[in-house]
């Protein structure tokens, strides 16, 4: 194998590795005490290392997605009209993880 062929082979092997995604996603559903989905709940995720916020709202049957999260420690807060706020002080997100957090809110 010539040096040109070896360089091409290395490029084919290492370029896809460099493009692999390290960020993660948190997904789940927000439900009320009867188990019904809660649309339009506000979900706030705070990075505990740098204070960066990620916010979204639940849709349809209460589903939500927070994508493109770097690994780290987060706090999660959920608020919905007529229901008690939910706080989870620590959520650990690993590299390239798809974490499912389903949350049941109580009457408030």
Order of alpha helices (4+ residues) and beta strands (2+ residues): alpha-beta-beta-beta-beta-beta-beta-beta-beta
